[in-house]
């Protein structure tokens, strides 16, 4: 930095530092531009990024009072080791199945012992991403809760997260319960999303049209579907938010930060 260089850091080391900006360009990109002084800029956690992109237009238009989110996170979030572990377990299961069939026996051999995840990820859902604190929250959940408040400039925001690792290869999915400060119509929600950058709405559930991790993988935007109001609370809306955690959740977001720095 003394030599005039910027650093966009994708680790968790600087995210909550008061001396470093935590940036998602669609949300708070104004914090860094061509007039900024050389500095370390933190790239947020992948599951946080897609969440705040969805929340920002709602908070801007209506005010967000409370957020609850449950994430279903792909194995690529654990790096190459996570992807390899799922693929290895798939291959081991298939080989054991073929061997059992050739011998006319029931399949009995167990898949390789997991090393990246605490349990077998194949055919499973693991309600743990990271280690746990004394209150029962794992590190991924704490990241979402703290980072979301910082990025949205909402230290008062009530937010709770629950994270689950699932056997999807790539792209994270989230169910988000958003309580707004006032009752609005669905058309108002759709308008807010249509005017926001980086969002694609796919929401025709009656035709089974909504984003899925498989279809979103390899794409840049944050996709939103299943937009509906809770029948018990006119201010509570439920969303399905899906994004490629390696692209928008990491590399692309970092590139967008760099583009902000060098834009006129």
N, C-alpha and C positions, 0 to 999 in steps of 0.2 A: 504493500500500500504506500510505503514511503517513496517508492519509485513510480507511483501513479497508476498502479494496477488495481482492478476490482477482482474480488473473489466471490463466486457464487458457490456456496457450500451446501452439499446435499446431505450432510450428516445431521445428527440431532445436537451437535455441540454448541451451536450459536442460536438456535431457534428461539429460546426464551430469554436470551441476553437483552438487557435494556439498551445495550450499545449497538445492536444489530437489527436491521429491518427483517421482518419475516414476510415474504412477498408472494402473492398470487396476482399476476398482472391484471386479470379481469376484475379483481376486487380492490386492491390497494396499490396498483402499479404506479400511481403518482408519487410514491415514496422514493422511487429511483428514476432518474432521467439523465440526459446529457450534461446537466449542470450539477449533478451530484458529485461529492468528493469521493475519491477512492476509498473503498470500504469493503467489509465482508457482508454479503447479503445472504441470508439463510433461505434455503429452499424448504418448504414445509413437508410434513409427513404426507404420504400419498393419499391416505384416506381422508385427511383433513382437507386437502386441496379440492377434491370433487365436492365435498360437503359445502365449503364456503362459497364456491362458484354458484351452487344452487341457492344458498341462503342470502347472498348479497342482494339480488334484485327484490326479494321479499322484504328484507329489512329496510331497504331504501324506500320502497313504495308504501309499506304498511306498518313497519316496525315488527320485529320478532321478539316475543316475550320469553319463549322457552323452546328448547330443542331436545329431542331424544332421538338417538340414532343407534341402529343395530347394523353392523357391517358383516358382509360375507366375503372374505378376502381370499384371493387366488394365491396359489402356492408360489407364483413368481414374486410375490411380496417378500419372500424369504430368500430371494436371489436364485442363482443357478442351482444351488444345493437343494432348494425347495422344489424346483421343477424336476430335477433329476430324481429326487426321492419318490415323487408321485409316479413318474414314468417307470422307474425301477419296480415299484410295487405292482403297477399294471402288468408289466412284462412277467414278473414272477407269478402273479395270479394266473395269467393266461398259460404260461408254461406248465404250471401245476395242473391246470384244468385239462390240458391236452394229454399230459402224462397219465392222469387218472383215467381219462376216457380210453386211452390205448390199452390200459391194464384192466379195464372193466371194474374199477374201484371208485369209491367215493373220494372226492378231493379232500386231502387232509393236511398237506404241507402248508406251513404258515409263511407269509411273506417276510422279506428281510426285516430285521429289527430297525425301527425308525431311529434316525440320528439327528435329523434337522428339526422334526416336530416331536412333541412329547408323546404322541400316539400315532398309530397308523393313520395316514390321511386318506388312503383309498377307501371308498365307500363310507366315509366318515365325515363328521363335522366336529371341530375341536374348539371349545369355547375359551381359548387362551391364545393370545398373541403377545409374547413377551413374558416377563415375570410379574408376580403379584405384589401389591403393597399390603399394608396391614388392614386397609379398608376393603380389600377384596377386588380392587381394580387392577387390571394388567396394564403394562406400560403403553400399549397401543391406545388403550382407552384414555389414559391420562394425556397422551399427546393430543388426541382429538379435542379433548375438553379445554386444555390450556391454549393450544395453538389457535383454535377457532375464536376464542375471546380476543386474542391479540390481533389477529388478522382483521377482524371486523371492528376493532376498536370498541369492543363491548365487554368490559370487565364485569358488568352487571348481568350479563346473559346467563340464564339458567340452562345448563347443558349437561346431559348424561349420555354416556356411550357404552355399548356392549359389543365386543368384537369377536368374530368367529372365523376360523380358518376352514375353508371348504376345498374340495378337490377339483376346483376350476384351475386351468393352467394359467390364465392371465385375465386381468380386468377385475376390479373390485365392485361389488354391489352393496348398496346401502338402502335400508328402509329408514325414512326420516319422518318423524312426527314434529311438525312445526306449529307452535301456537302463536298466532299473530295478535297484535294489539287491538285489532278490530275485525269485525265480520266483513268478509268480502265475497264476491261471487267467483265462480270458477273462471269466467271470462277475464276477470281482473288478474287472476294468477297467471293465466296464459299470456296475457298482454305483458305483464312484468317480465316473464321469461323470454318472450319474443324480442324485447327491446334490450336484452342483456347479451353481452359478448360471450362466446365460448359455450353456448348452450344449444342443444338440439332436443326438441320435445317429440317423443314418439308415444302417443297416448290414445290408442283406439283399442281398449281392452276387450270390447265386445267382439273384435276380430282377432284377438290374441296378439295385438300389436303393442309392444312395449320393448324397451331395450333389454338385451341379455348380455352377459359377459362374453359369450362366444362371438356374438355379432359386433360388439363394440371393440374387442381386442384389435389393436393395430390402427385405431382411429384417434383423432386429436380431441374432439369436443367432450364435454360432459353431457351425458344423455339423461333425460328425465321422462318418466312415465308413471302410470297408475296414480294420477293426480286426483285425489278425492277427499271430500270433507268428512270428518268424523260426525256421525249422527247425534252424538251426545254433546258436542261442543261446536258451535258455529265458527269459532275462531281457530279450530284445530284442523290442519290439513296434513295428509299423508302422501308421501312421495317415494318413488323408487328411483334411485340415482345410481348410474353405472358409468364407469370411466376406466380407460386403460391406465393402470397404475404405473406402468413403466414409461409410458409416453407423457400424458398430462400429469400423472402423479409423480414424475421425476424429471426425465430428460427434457421434454418439451417445455415444461414450466421454467426450467433453468435457462433454456434458449430464449424464451419470451422475456425473461428478466434481462438477459444480455441485450436483446433488441431494444428494450426500454432505455438502457444505459446509453446506447450509441445512436438513438434516434434524435432527430433535431427537435 
